[in-house]
Amino acid sequence: MPTLKEYKAHRKELKAQIKEVKATLKRLEKELESERLDMQHEEIDHLDEYFDQAEPHLMDVKKLGVSAIDDFKKSVAKLMGSITGSGKK
């Protein structure tokens, strides 16, 4: 059975180890945050490149939208013509 002195010495060692582990954890969390920020900055640096790659696709979507609106307008005009009777000959 350990003596009180041995128990206190062992407890002191364990507390020192806990303190060391906490310091290591804190350091690793800082490194992780730093890496996360670096990755965000890297992605931000590439935003112009991503926009340039997306631009042709956005133009296609715009053309498709304009075409859909034009088709819708024509369909509504035909429907209104049918309702009002102006489409009859």
MDAnalysis code that builds the backbone (N, CA, C; Angstrom):
import MDAnalysis as mda
import numpy as np

u = mda.Universe.empty(267, n_residues=89, atom_resindex=np.repeat(np.arange(89), 3), trajectory=True)
u.add_TopologyAttr("name", ["N", "CA", "C"] * 89)
u.add_TopologyAttr("resid", np.arange(1, 90))
u.add_TopologyAttr("resname", ["MET", "PRO", "THR", "LEU", "LYS", "GLU", "TYR", "LYS", "ALA", "HIS", "ARG", "LYS", "GLU", "LEU", "LYS", "ALA", "GLN", "ILE", "LYS", "GLU", "VAL", "LYS", "ALA", "THR", "LEU", "LYS", "ARG", "LEU", "GLU", "LYS", "GLU", "LEU", "GLU", "SER", "GLU", "ARG", "LEU", "ASP", "MET", "GLN", "HIS", "GLU", "GLU", "ILE", "ASP", "HIS", "LEU", "ASP", "GLU", "TYR", "PHE", "ASP", "GLN", "ALA", "GLU", "PRO", "HIS", "LEU", "MET", "ASP", "VAL", "LYS", "LYS", "LEU", "GLY", "VAL", "SER", "ALA", "ILE", "ASP", "ASP", "PHE", "LYS", "LYS", "SER", "VAL", "ALA", "LYS", "LEU", "MET", "GLY", "SER", "ILE", "THR", "GLY", "SER", "GLY", "LYS", "LYS"])
u.atoms.positions = np.array([
    [0.851, -1.169, 0.000],
    [0.000, 0.000, 0.000],
    [0.900, 1.237, 0.000],
    [0.595, 2.194, -0.918],
    [1.451, 3.386, -0.993],
    [1.251, 4.285, 0.222],
    [2.327, 4.965, 0.527],
    [2.255, 5.911, 1.637],
    [1.602, 7.195, 1.150],
    [1.243, 8.053, 2.105],
    [0.629, 9.326, 1.758],
    [1.590, 10.168, 0.931],
    [2.845, 10.110, 1.251],
    [3.860, 10.861, 0.506],
    [3.944, 10.359, -0.936],
    [3.938, 9.036, -1.107],
    [3.989, 8.454, -2.445],
    [2.728, 8.810, -3.241],
    [1.585, 8.758, -2.555],
    [0.319, 9.112, -3.193],
    [0.352, 10.551, -3.681],
    [0.834, 11.468, -2.822],
    [0.894, 12.881, -3.205],
    [1.857, 13.104, -4.369],
    [2.974, 12.397, -4.363],
    [3.952, 12.522, -5.448],
    [3.340, 12.001, -6.755],
    [2.658, 10.876, -6.679],
    [2.020, 10.310, -7.871],
    [0.915, 11.240, -8.385],
    [0.167, 11.786, -7.474],
    [-0.906, 12.726, -7.848],
    [-0.317, 13.966, -8.518],
    [0.794, 14.439, -7.988],
    [1.464, 15.605, -8.573],
    [1.944, 15.295, -9.986],
    [2.503, 14.092, -10.183],
    [2.942, 13.676, -11.517],
    [1.764, 13.617, -12.487],
    [0.650, 13.064, -12.040],
    [-0.525, 12.964, -12.897],
    [-1.067, 14.342, -13.264],
    [-1.076, 15.246, -12.297],
    [-1.536, 16.608, -12.581],
    [-0.611, 17.287, -13.583],
    [0.681, 17.051, -13.485],
    [1.640, 17.616, -14.434],
    [1.385, 17.051, -15.835],
    [1.108, 15.738, -15.910],
    [0.809, 15.125, -17.196],
    [-0.481, 15.704, -17.786],
    [-1.476, 15.905, -16.951],
    [-2.738, 16.492, -17.419],
    [-2.490, 17.895, -17.956],
    [-1.688, 18.665, -17.246],
    [-1.372, 20.022, -17.680],
    [-0.653, 19.992, -19.030],
    [0.263, 19.053, -19.188],
    [1.007, 18.915, -20.439],
    [0.074, 18.516, -21.589],
    [-0.826, 17.586, -21.311],
    [-1.773, 17.143, -22.339],
    [-2.691, 18.304, -22.736],
    [-3.151, 19.073, -21.772],
    [-4.004, 20.226, -22.074],
    [-3.255, 21.238, -22.942],
    [-1.983, 21.468, -22.628],
    [-1.183, 22.401, -23.430],
    [-1.017, 21.873, -24.857],
    [-0.770, 20.574, -24.973],
    [-0.641, 19.960, -26.301],
    [-1.956, 20.081, -27.069],
    [-3.053, 19.817, -26.401],
    [-4.361, 19.929, -27.036],
    [-4.614, 21.359, -27.506],
    [-4.290, 22.308, -26.686],
    [-4.470, 23.714, -27.050],
    [-3.620, 24.069, -28.276],
    [-2.373, 23.594, -28.296],
    [-1.487, 23.857, -29.426],
    [-2.034, 23.222, -30.703],
    [-2.518, 22.000, -30.592],
    [-3.064, 21.306, -31.763],
    [-4.337, 21.980, -32.265],
    [-5.164, 22.465, -31.354],
    [-6.371, 23.186, -31.763],
    [-6.008, 24.471, -32.507],
    [-4.957, 25.151, -32.053],
    [-4.499, 26.360, -32.752],
    [-3.983, 26.013, -34.142],
    [-3.232, 24.917, -34.244],
    [-2.734, 24.481, -35.550],
    [-3.893, 24.140, -36.490],
    [-4.879, 23.452, -35.958],
    [-6.048, 23.082, -36.755],
    [-6.783, 24.321, -37.250],
    [-6.976, 25.288, -36.382],
    [-7.649, 26.532, -36.770],
    [-6.832, 27.281, -37.821],
    [-5.518, 27.294, -37.639],
    [-4.651, 27.954, -38.605],
    [-4.751, 27.292, -39.977],
    [-4.757, 25.961, -39.993],
    [-4.881, 25.231, -41.256],
    [-6.239, 25.493, -41.894],
    [-7.290, 25.552, -41.088],
    [-8.630, 25.809, -41.616],
    [-8.677, 27.188, -42.263],
    [-8.085, 28.180, -41.603],
    [-8.048, 29.533, -42.154],
    [-7.227, 29.586, -43.444],
    [-6.107, 28.874, -43.452],
    [-5.285, 28.825, -44.664],
    [-6.075, 28.223, -45.831],
    [-6.832, 27.172, -45.559],
    [-7.634, 26.547, -46.611],
    [-8.704, 27.515, -47.112],
    [-9.320, 28.264, -46.203],
    [-10.332, 29.232, -46.612],
    [-9.706, 30.306, -47.498],
    [-8.541, 30.787, -47.108],
    [-7.867, 31.819, -47.898],
    [-7.494, 31.282, -49.276],
    [-7.074, 30.030, -49.320],
    [-6.719, 29.414, -50.597],
    [-7.946, 29.333, -51.501],
    [-9.075, 28.949, -50.947],
    [-10.307, 28.880, -51.739],
    [-10.725, 30.271, -52.204],
    [-10.576, 31.253, -51.355],
    [-10.917, 32.635, -51.727],
    [-10.016, 33.100, -52.864],
    [-8.747, 32.725, -52.801],
    [-7.817, 33.102, -53.869],
    [-8.236, 32.519, -55.217],
    [-8.954, 31.396, -55.193],
    [-9.373, 30.742, -56.430],
    [-10.779, 31.144, -56.873],
    [-11.433, 32.043, -56.155],
    [-12.804, 32.421, -56.507],
    [-12.916, 32.974, -57.919],
    [-11.983, 33.834, -58.311],
    [-12.026, 34.390, -59.670],
    [-11.964, 33.266, -60.705],
    [-11.134, 32.293, -60.450],
    [-11.010, 31.145, -61.357],
    [-12.337, 30.381, -61.417],
    [-12.962, 30.185, -60.265],
    [-14.241, 29.470, -60.229],
    [-15.319, 30.255, -60.962],
    [-15.332, 31.569, -60.782],
    [-16.316, 32.401, -61.480],
    [-16.099, 32.331, -62.993],
    [-14.845, 32.373, -63.410],
    [-14.542, 32.281, -64.846],
    [-15.027, 30.943, -65.413],
    [-14.874, 29.866, -64.644],
    [-15.313, 28.552, -65.105],
    [-16.845, 28.466, -65.139],
    [-17.499, 29.158, -64.233],
    [-18.961, 29.082, -64.138],
    [-19.654, 30.006, -65.134],
    [-18.971, 31.044, -65.590],
    [-19.610, 32.055, -66.445],
    [-20.279, 31.470, -67.689],
    [-19.628, 30.593, -68.452],
    [-20.308, 30.036, -69.639],
    [-21.599, 29.295, -69.273],
    [-21.577, 28.598, -68.156],
    [-22.767, 27.868, -67.722],
    [-23.871, 28.833, -67.305],
    [-23.482, 29.927, -66.674],
    [-24.473, 30.919, -66.268],
    [-25.115, 31.570, -67.489],
    [-24.337, 31.774, -68.537],
    [-24.892, 32.354, -69.761],
    [-25.900, 31.387, -70.381],
    [-25.602, 30.085, -70.343],
    [-26.544, 29.083, -70.849],
    [-27.839, 29.118, -70.046],
    [-27.722, 29.237, -68.747],
    [-28.902, 29.301, -67.885],
    [-29.696, 30.564, -68.192],
    [-29.000, 31.659, -68.421],
    [-29.682, 32.912, -68.755],
    [-30.456, 32.770, -70.066],
    [-29.817, 32.205, -71.086],
    [-30.476, 32.006, -72.380],
    [-31.698, 31.105, -72.231],
    [-31.547, 30.049, -71.466],
    [-32.649, 29.127, -71.237],
    [-33.803, 29.841, -70.528],
    [-33.481, 30.671, -69.554],
    [-34.509, 31.426, -68.834],
    [-35.241, 32.396, -69.743],
    [-34.486, 33.116, -70.555],
    [-35.098, 34.074, -71.491],
    [-35.993, 33.330, -72.478],
    [-35.528, 32.207, -72.994],
    [-36.312, 31.410, -73.931],
    [-37.594, 30.895, -73.273],
    [-37.487, 30.439, -72.035],
    [-38.665, 29.937, -71.321],
    [-39.680, 31.053, -71.098],
    [-39.205, 32.241, -70.754],
    [-40.110, 33.380, -70.542],
    [-40.796, 33.756, -71.852],
    [-40.043, 33.779, -72.943],
    [-40.639, 34.090, -74.255],
    [-41.710, 33.060, -74.630],
    [-41.406, 31.784, -74.433],
    [-42.384, 30.737, -74.724],
    [-43.630, 30.895, -73.853],
    [-43.420, 31.231, -72.592],
    [-44.546, 31.427, -71.681],
    [-45.415, 32.599, -72.131],
    [-44.765, 33.696, -72.532],
    [-45.518, 34.868, -73.011],
    [-46.351, 34.513, -74.239],
    [-45.746, 33.754, -75.158],
    [-46.475, 33.347, -76.371],
    [-47.674, 32.462, -76.016],
    [-47.458, 31.552, -75.080],
    [-48.547, 30.662, -74.671],
    [-49.667, 31.440, -74.012],
    [-49.321, 32.402, -73.167],
    [-50.339, 33.227, -72.510],
    [-51.083, 34.056, -73.543],
    [-50.357, 34.599, -74.522],
    [-51.005, 35.394, -75.573],
    [-51.984, 34.525, -76.373],
    [-51.577, 33.296, -76.696],
    [-52.470, 32.383, -77.413],
    [-53.704, 32.057, -76.575],
    [-53.490, 31.800, -75.297],
    [-54.590, 31.483, -74.395],
    [-55.558, 32.659, -74.303],
    [-55.029, 33.851, -74.152],
    [-55.872, 35.044, -74.057],
    [-56.638, 35.248, -75.358],
    [-55.962, 34.978, -76.467],
    [-56.625, 35.084, -77.767],
    [-57.767, 34.090, -77.880],
    [-57.545, 32.886, -77.399],
    [-58.589, 31.857, -77.441],
    [-59.760, 32.251, -76.534],
    [-59.458, 32.794, -75.391],
    [-60.509, 33.182, -74.439],
    [-61.339, 34.332, -74.985],
    [-60.668, 35.333, -75.546],
    [-61.383, 36.516, -76.020],
    [-61.986, 36.310, -77.399],
    [-61.599, 35.257, -78.082],
    [-62.167, 34.970, -79.388],
    [-61.393, 35.606, -80.516],
    [-60.326, 36.311, -80.234],
    [-59.559, 36.947, -81.307],
    [-58.738, 35.938, -82.093],
    [-58.640, 34.734, -81.568],
    [-57.892, 33.699, -82.266],
    [-58.730, 32.995, -83.297],
    [-60.073, 33.277, -83.363],
    [-60.952, 32.618, -84.334],
    [-60.865, 33.292, -85.686],
    [-61.043, 32.503, -86.730],
    [-61.047, 33.058, -88.085],
    [-62.241, 32.583, -88.832],
])
